[in-house]
Amino acid sequence: AYGYGRLKHNNARAIEGIEKALEWCRENQYRGMAFVPISWVDKVGYWSRECEEFCKDETWFQTRVQRLVDQGDVVLTPRGTVSQDDIFMLVYARKHGLGIMSNDLFRDHIARVSNATERRDLQHWLEKHRVQYMFINGELLP
């Protein structure tokens, strides 16, 4: 769902995609959860001209993300590498036997696993637990 906005290079639109994915999960009786960088609510990074044009005011985006955090639908990940949120999501999903809705193939994460057996295990787990999606006219289709 993050990709909904990434296609437009606009994280304000990405939050719309996350909201649509969470709504789809509720409608289909799944428990949805998104992992996003903490910078989405603390104004460090992720602010752009596109966001200024899309958002109602400077705090609109951060307030919208914080509301999802308060509802328990979004988890804020600490600062770190660019894909730190991916790592937390993968660890959490594997630990709790959950699926992942993502178009990311996680090749960079697989490549970082030095043990060949663990690397194959991660690849196999992703093949079974990762669901791809797309948006058509704003509708989420997993």
C-alpha positions as CSV (number, residue, x, y, z in Angstrom):
1,A,0.0,0.0,0.0
2,Y,3.0,2.2,0.6
3,G,3.5,2.0,-3.1
4,Y,0.3,3.8,-3.8
5,G,2.1,7.0,-3.0
6,R,5.6,5.9,-4.0
7,L,4.5,5.7,-7.7
8,K,3.8,9.5,-7.3
9,H,6.9,10.0,-5.1
10,N,4.6,11.4,-2.4
11,N,4.4,9.9,1.1
12,A,1.2,11.9,1.8
13,R,-0.4,9.7,-0.9
14,A,1.3,6.6,0.5
15,I,-0.6,7.1,3.7
16,E,-3.8,6.9,1.6
17,G,-2.7,3.6,0.2
18,I,-2.0,2.3,3.7
19,E,-5.4,3.5,4.9
20,K,-7.0,1.6,1.9
21,A,-5.1,-1.5,2.7
22,L,-6.1,-1.4,6.4
23,E,-9.7,-0.8,5.3
24,W,-9.5,-3.9,3.0
25,C,-8.1,-6.0,5.8
26,R,-11.0,-4.9,8.1
27,E,-13.6,-5.7,5.4
28,N,-12.1,-9.1,4.8
29,Q,-11.7,-9.9,8.5
30,Y,-7.9,-9.7,8.6
31,R,-5.9,-7.8,11.2
32,G,-3.9,-5.2,9.2
33,M,-0.8,-3.4,10.5
34,A,1.6,-1.1,8.7
35,F,5.2,-0.3,9.6
36,V,6.5,3.2,8.7
37,P,9.5,5.2,9.7
38,I,9.1,7.5,12.8
39,S,10.2,10.4,10.6
40,W,6.7,10.3,9.2
41,V,5.4,11.9,12.4
42,D,8.3,14.0,13.7
43,K,8.8,16.2,10.6
44,V,12.3,14.9,9.9
45,G,12.4,14.0,6.3
46,Y,9.5,12.9,4.1
47,W,8.2,16.4,3.6
48,S,8.2,17.6,0.0
49,R,6.6,20.1,-2.3
50,E,4.1,17.4,-3.5
51,C,3.1,16.9,0.1
52,E,2.6,20.6,0.6
53,E,0.3,20.7,-2.4
54,F,-1.6,17.6,-1.4
55,C,-1.9,18.2,2.4
56,K,-4.3,20.6,3.9
57,D,-1.7,22.2,6.1
58,E,1.8,21.4,7.5
59,T,0.5,19.1,10.3
60,W,-2.1,17.3,8.2
61,F,0.2,14.4,7.2
62,Q,1.8,13.9,10.6
63,T,-1.7,14.0,12.3
64,R,-3.1,11.4,9.9
65,V,-0.2,9.0,10.6
66,Q,-0.4,9.6,14.3
67,R,-4.1,8.8,14.3
68,L,-3.3,5.4,12.7
69,V,-0.6,4.9,15.3
70,D,-3.0,5.7,18.2
71,Q,-5.5,3.2,16.7
72,G,-2.8,0.5,16.7
73,D,-2.9,0.2,12.9
74,V,0.6,1.7,12.3
75,V,3.8,0.9,14.0
76,L,6.6,3.6,14.0
77,T,10.0,2.1,13.4
78,P,13.2,3.8,14.8
79,R,15.6,5.7,12.6
80,G,18.2,3.7,10.9
81,T,18.8,2.4,7.4
82,V,16.4,3.3,4.6
83,S,14.5,0.0,4.9
84,Q,14.6,-0.4,8.7
85,D,10.8,-0.6,8.6
86,D,11.0,-3.6,6.3
87,I,13.3,-5.4,8.7
88,F,10.9,-4.9,11.7
89,M,7.9,-5.9,9.6
90,L,9.6,-9.1,8.4
91,V,10.7,-10.1,11.9
92,Y,7.3,-9.4,13.4
93,A,5.4,-11.2,10.7
94,R,7.6,-14.3,10.8
95,K,7.5,-14.4,14.6
96,H,3.7,-14.2,14.7
97,G,3.0,-16.3,11.6
98,L,1.4,-13.4,9.7
99,G,1.3,-12.6,6.0
100,I,2.7,-9.5,4.3
101,M,0.9,-7.4,1.6
102,S,3.8,-6.0,-0.4
103,N,5.1,-5.7,-3.9
104,D,8.7,-5.6,-2.5
105,L,10.5,-8.8,-3.3
106,F,12.9,-8.0,-0.4
107,R,15.9,-9.0,-2.5
108,D,18.1,-6.6,-0.5
109,H,17.1,-8.2,2.8
110,I,17.6,-11.7,1.4
111,A,21.0,-10.8,0.1
112,R,22.1,-9.6,3.5
113,V,21.5,-13.0,5.1
114,S,25.0,-14.6,5.2
115,N,23.9,-18.1,6.1
116,A,22.7,-20.0,3.0
117,T,20.1,-22.1,4.9
118,E,18.6,-19.0,6.6
119,R,18.6,-17.2,3.2
120,R,16.7,-20.1,1.6
121,D,14.3,-20.2,4.6
122,L,13.5,-16.4,4.2
123,Q,13.0,-16.8,0.4
124,H,10.7,-19.8,1.0
125,W,8.8,-17.9,3.7
126,L,8.3,-14.9,1.5
127,E,7.0,-17.1,-1.4
128,K,4.3,-18.4,0.9
129,H,3.5,-15.3,3.0
130,R,3.9,-12.3,0.6
131,V,0.8,-11.2,-1.3
132,Q,1.2,-8.7,-4.1
133,Y,-1.4,-6.0,-4.8
134,M,-2.3,-3.2,-7.1
135,F,-4.6,-0.2,-7.2
136,I,-7.1,0.3,-10.0
137,N,-9.0,3.6,-9.8
138,G,-8.2,3.9,-6.1
139,E,-9.4,0.3,-5.3
140,L,-7.0,-2.1,-3.7
141,L,-6.8,-5.5,-5.4
142,P,-4.5,-8.0,-3.7
